[in-house]
Amino acid sequence: MTAMQDIAPRSFYCVQLPASDDFDLWRERARALVQCDVPPDRVVWIEPGATGDLFGGGEFGGRERRLPVPGDDARPVRASRAFLRLAKNAALHSDPQRFALLYRLLWHLQTNTRLLEDRTDPDVRRLEELDKAVRRDSHKMHAFVRFRRVEHSDEEEAGEHYVAWFEPEHHILRANAGFFVRRFAQMNWSILTPQGSLHWDGESLAEGPPAQRGDAPSGDPAEDLWRTYYASIFNPARLKIGAMLKEMPKKYWKNMPEAALIPELVAGAQACEAGMVERGAMQEEERPETLEAIDRAIHACQRCLIGALDNRAVMGEGPQHASLMIVGEQPGDQEDRQGRPFVGPAGQLLDVHLQRAGIERERAYVTNAVKHFKYVMRGKRRLHQSPAAKEIDTCRWWLEGERELVKPRMMLALGASAARGLLGKTVSISKARGTPHRLDDGSELWITAHPSYLLRLEGEAREAQERLFEADLAAVARRLAELEA
């Protein structure tokens, strides 16, 4: 048989796929059809649930032919790794035209190897859309599958079995089996979906038929404990309802025991924020008249949601009438633990550069634009999160109170957050550094980078930024000497 066969004017080839996610068979058949020079408009791809008879007298208006077999001299099929990666994922989509799309792209790749680089091509854009949708559906499955323990009767074997119900939008069940086998290797479990089911006994994985929602248990005794834990770790300071609904759509809530708590927790967080705003308005009527009073007040402050975290306020320290006030962003983990500003790695680096510039830290008043440590938990670690503009502006009340009492002649802002706390607006460090800015009370503001920024850099980039930092501090030292002369 030759590589090319005569194709009748209105004939077509019908490829029956045994499973909706059978990418390997599609790949095998597609390669053979390309080698036999069969164009896309002469191929029909049929997955389970469809029938080839529908096409017999419709769009093609011709007859179905047996699949051709390429000859020994057939040309090789060209397909990049990028295409195969995207195609394998897109084949799991629920779009009934996905296999035709993939064959059409494969066909055109034989004459245009850089087709995937053309973002204006509608087929390329559609391929990327299918890939993205499948990846998102897989992510939701990993995140929102909830296993529930099945209670056995006395006659059944001892041992625990866990069952989960999930409704995927695409044909992702088998593709994600490995994730759950690896993650729950020591647990006997089943995942039930309308498309099929998976069963793991601790040693082998088996597939099963489609299931219904009623086949899965509705709950188990461990869920009360899980809901208690979820409520205890719910952090109102991180609540962003729009982002939460985007990442955790309501359609998944029915499978998640903690979801019943969400409306109440959200309402509680909103009420908490409203209370903080109200208390903050009351506090603005009377600003504390001493640094000691500010210290006591910020420890009780919950005017923004950072104050609701498990942390403590960190007051500024230094001479009450210092000529120089140094302002950072917020306390870090070490500052929160010790209750003092700039004692962690960034503070130690700052001390080194202050000494090189001839500035005595003991003679400066050192504080932060935000008085509480904002963080997110990663296991047992507290990872720094930058304060939002609204949080900086809210805490500006306390920073202004410190300025009024200390009355420094010069201010040094370390980083954009500190600059916003003093100016009330966001500025570019690269544009604002190196020159004085006159403030309303007559003092001068100098702006430079935060030392934590230097710690995040390496090699030549760090060396360059350290030279700029040293130059800024040297200019501050010279100006401070002039003002104190």
N, C-alpha and C positions, 0 to 999 in steps of 0.2 A: 504494500500500500504506500502511495506517495504522500509526501508531506502536505501537498495541496490536493484538495478534492474539488470537483466541480460542484458548485453550490447553486441550486435552483433559484430563480429570481425571487421567489417568495418563501423559500424554505427557512427553517430555523432549527436551532438545537436547544433542547430542554435539559437542564441539569437539576436533578432532584437531590436536595441536601437532606440527609437523614436527621440532622439536628440543627436547630436555629443558630447554634454557636459553633458550627463545624467549620472553622477557618481552614484547617488543614486540607479538608476535601475540596473546599473552594479553590485553594491555592493550587492543588494538583490539577483540577479540571481547567482552571483558568490558564495555567501554563501550557497545557496541551492545546487549548483552543487558540491561543496566541501563536503557537508554533505552526498550527494548521491554517493561520491567516484568516480566522473567522472574526469578522468585525462585531462590535458590541451590539448593533441593532439586529443581529441574527442569533442572539443568545437569550434564553429565558432562564432565570434562576428561581427555583421553587423550594421553599422551606416547608417543614411540617405544618399541616393545617391548610395549605393551599393545594391547588390541583392543576395539572398541566392542561386539562381539557378546556379550561377557561380561555386559553390562548389559541386554541385550534382555529377558530374562525374569526378572531377579533382583530387586534391591531396588526398581527402578522399576516392573517388571512392566508396562511399557507399550511405546509405540513411539517410535522415534527420529524427530525432525522436522528439517527443514531450518532453518538458522539464520535468525532473523527479521532484517529490515532496518528500522532506525528511519526514521520519516518526517521531513519537513522541519520539522515543529513539535515534534520530540522535545526533551525537557528536557535541559539540560546536566548532565553528570556531575560531581559534586563529589569531589575527592580532593586532600588537602593534599600539599605537597612532602615532608613527613615520612613520610607513608604511601607515597608513590611510592619514596622512597629505601629504606625498609625492604622494600617489596614486591619491588623489583628485585633486592635481595640475597637475600631469602628464596626467590625463584623458582629460585635456583641450588641449593637444598637437594635432597637425595635423597629426602625424604619424598614418597611418591606422592600425598598429599592436600594438598600445598602450594598448588596452583592453586585447588582448591575452597576452601581457607582464605582465600586472597586475595580470591576473588570474594565470599565471605560477608562479609568485612570491608568490601569496597567497597560492597556492597549496604546494609549497616547504616549506613555513613558518610553515606548520602544523607539519613537522618533524624536522625542523631546525629553532628554534625560534630566533637564532642569525644571521640569514642569512644576514640581512642588514649591519652587521658589516664587512662582507667579501667584501672588495673593489676590490678584484680580480675577483669576480663573474661578468660575462658580463651582466647579467640581472640587477644586482644591479647598475652597472655603467650606464647602459642605463636609468634606472629609475631616477637617479640623473641628467643625462643630460636633460631628458624631463622636470623635475621639474625646473631646472635652466633656460631653454629656455622659459618656460611659465612665470616664474617670471620676466624675462627680458622683455618679450613682454608686460606684464601688466605695468611694470615701464614705458615703452615707451608710452603706451596709456595714463597713468596719466600725463606724461610730455608734450606730443606733440599734444593732442587734442586741437584744437582751434575753439571756437564757433564764428560764424558770425551771426549778426543780420539779420533777414528776414524782408524786407520792405513789409508792408501790403497795399493793396489798400483801398480806402475810404469805399468800401462796406464791407470789412472784419471787424472783431471785433477789438476794440482798444486793445492795449497791445503788448508787445514785445515778440518775439520768436527767439531763437537762435539755430542754426543748425551747427553741426560739422561733418566732413567726416574723417574717419580713416580706414586704411587697416591693420587689425591685421594679424599676421602670424599664429595664433592659435585660438582656439575656446574660447576666453576670454571675449567676449562681456557681456554676462549675469553675469559672475563671478565678473565683475568690476562695475556693475550697482550701487551697494551701495556706492562706492567711489564718484561717480558723483552726486548721490542724496544728500549725506551729504554735499558735497562741494558746490553744486549749488542749494541748497534747495529752495531758494527764486526766482529762475529763471525758466522760461518755456524753455525747451530745447529738442533737438532731437540729437541723435548720429546715423549717417548712416554708415553702413559698407557693404561689399559684402556678409557677412554672415547673416545679419539681422539688425534690428534697434531698438533703445530704445527711448521712448518718455515720458517726465516728465512734468506734468502740474502744479507742485507746491504741489500736494496732492497725486497723484497716478502715478505709473509707468506702462507703457504699452509696449508690444513688437510689432514689425512690421516686414514686409518682408524685404528681402535683397534689397539693393539700388545700384545705380550707382553714379559715381563721379559727373555727371551732375545734379543729384538731389539736391546737396548741393550748396549754394550760393558761389560765387567766392570772395566776399569781402563785406565790409561795411564801413561807414564813420569813425567808431571808430579806424580803423586800421592805419590810418595816425598818429593819436595820439599815438598809441601803438608803431609804428615804431620810432617815435621821442623819446619816452621814452627809448626804447631799445638801440638806438644809444647813448643816453646820459649816460647810465649806463654801456656801454661796456668798460671793463677795459683791456687795452693792456698789462698791467703788468701780467695779469693772463692768457694770451693767450697761449695755447698749442694745436696746430692744430690737432695732432694725437689723443690726448685725447678727443678733441671736437668732431671729426668725429666718434670716438668709441661710445661716449655717445649720439650723435645726428646724426645718419647716414643720408646721403643725401636723401634717399628715403622718409624721413618725411618732407623735406624742403618745398615741394609743398603745404603742408597744413598749413604752418606757415608764417604769413605775415612778420615777422621780418627776415626770412631766406634770402629774397632778398638783405638785407643789408650786409650779412655776408662776401661775397667776397670782397666788398669794404672796410669793416672794417678791415678784415685781412690784405689786401694789405696796408692799412693806418698804421696799427700797425707795419708791417714789415719795411715800409719806415721810420717810427718814430724811430725804433730801429737802423736802419742803420745810420740815422742822429745823433743819440746819440753816436754811436761808432765813427763816424767821428769827432764829436765835442770833444769827449773824447781824441782822438788821438791828436787833436790840443792843448788841454789843457796840455797834458803830456809834451809838448815841454818846457813849462815854469811853474814850480811849484811856487805858491805864496810864498813870502819871509817873511810874518808875519802871526801870528794867525788871526789877523783882516782880512787879505786878503783871508785866507782860509775860514773864516766865510762867507765872501761875495760870494766867489766862490761856496761853497757847496749849498748856497741858489739858485743859478742859474743852478746847475748841473742837467743834465738829461742823464748822461752817462749810466745809467741802467734804466729799466722800473719802478723801485720803485719811482724814481724822478718824474714820470708822474702822480702819484696818487695825490689825494687831501690832501696834507700834507705839512710840511715845514721842512727844514733841522734843525738839532739840533747840535750845535757846542759844543766841549768840554769846560770845565771851570776849573779854578784853577790857581795857581801860574805859571807864564811862565817858570820858571826854577825849577819846583818841582822835588824832588828826586824820587818820586813814581808816576807812571802813572797807573791809573786803567782803564781797557778797558772792556766794556760790549758788548752785541750783537748789539742792535739797540734801538732807542727810542721806547717807548710804547705810548699808547694813551695819558696818562697824560703828558709825556715828549713832545710829539708833540704839545699839547695844550699850555703848558707853555714855550716851547722853551728852556728847560734846561734838562741835563742828570740826570737820576736816581732820579726823584722826585715822582714817583709812588710807588705802594706797594713794588716792588722789591727794589727800592732805599731806602725806609724807613727801610726795613729789613737789607739791607747792612749797613746803618748807625748804627744800633743797634750792629751788630757784629764788625764793625770797632772800635766802642767805647770800646767794651769788650776787644778787642785785643790791645788797646792802640794806635791805628792809628788815627791821626787827619785827617778827610776828608778835612778840609780846607787847609791842607798843601799838598794835593795830587791833581794831574791833572786828572780829570775824563772825559772820553769820550766813544765813541762807535765805533765798527768796521764798522758799516753801519750807515750812517748819516740821513737816512729818515726812517719813520715808514712804514713797509710793513704790510698790513692788508687785510681782506676780509669783506665785509658788510654782516651782519646778521640782517635784519630789519633796525633799526636805530643804531645798535651797530657796532663798528669797532673791529673785532677780530684779534688778533696778528697772523701773519704768519711768520715762520722762513725764513730768507733770504737764497737763494740758494748759492752754492759755487761760481758760476760765479759772483753773485752780491757782495759777500764778497770780492772776488779778485779784482773786479772793484773799489770798494770803498777803497781798501787798499792804493791807491794813496794818499788819503787825510790823512789817519792814519799815513802813513810814513812821510807826511809833518809835522804833529803835533809832531811826535817823533824827527824829525831833529831840530825843533825849541825849544822844551821843554828840550831835552837832559836828560831824566830821568836816574837815575842809576839803578832803578828797574822798572819792568813792572809786573802788576798783571792782568792776563787774566781771566775774569769771563765767563766760558763756552766755548764750542767747537768753536762757531763762532768767538769769540774774539781771541782764540788761532790760528785759521786759518788766521785771519787778520794780526797777527803778525809773524807767521811762514811761511805762504804761503802753508800750507798743513793741512790736518785734522788729529787730534790726539785723543787718548782715554783719557778722563779726569781721569779715575781711574788709568791708567798707568803713566800719566804725572804729576799728582799732588804730592805735597810734596817735590819736589826737584827742584833746579834752573836749567835753561836752558840758556846757553850762546848765546847771539845774536851777529850779525856781528859787531855792533858798540861798543861791550864790555859790554853792560848792561846785567842784569840778568832778565830772564822771569820766573815768577812763575805762575802756572796754578791751578785753582780750579773751582768749580761748579758755575753756575749763581744763584743768590738768588731766581730768579723766579722758579727754579727747586725745591727749598725747599718749596716754597709756594704751589706747586702742590701735595706735599706729606702730609700724615697724620699719626698720631700715632707713633709707634715704628720706622717706616721707616724714618719719618721726624727727629725724635730724633737722629737716627744713622747718618744721613747725616749732620745734624747741628753740631754734634760733629766733624766730619771730616772737615767741613767748618771752624769751630773755630780753629781747629788745624792748618789748612793751613794758616789762617790769623795770628795766633800767631807766626808761623815760619817766615812769611813775616815781622812781626813787629820786631822780634829779628834780622833778617838779615839787615833790614833797619837801626836799631840802630847801628849795627856794621859799616855799610858803612858811616854813618853820624858822627861817633865818631872821 
